[in-house]
């Protein structure tokens, strides 16, 4: 029961092609390839930005970005020690 033979995999492939169709499988492959490519580009760009930040941000074009978190207090809770 370890691994399947090549005939098992061919039968599974034929069933998948019948269910989804070749065009849809091609589109899924293209989408997956684009996602992997975007992920690799994001990792590459993120690594460069982290190296710039580690240098101390000593550039004329250094920007400080702040994020504001907005919320609403619904109930006041008190904790006593």
ABEGO torsion letter per residue (X at the ends): XBBBBAAAAAAAAAAAAAAAEAAAAAAAAAAAAAAAAAAAAAAAAAAAAAAAAAAGGBBAABBBBBBBBBBBBABBBBBBX
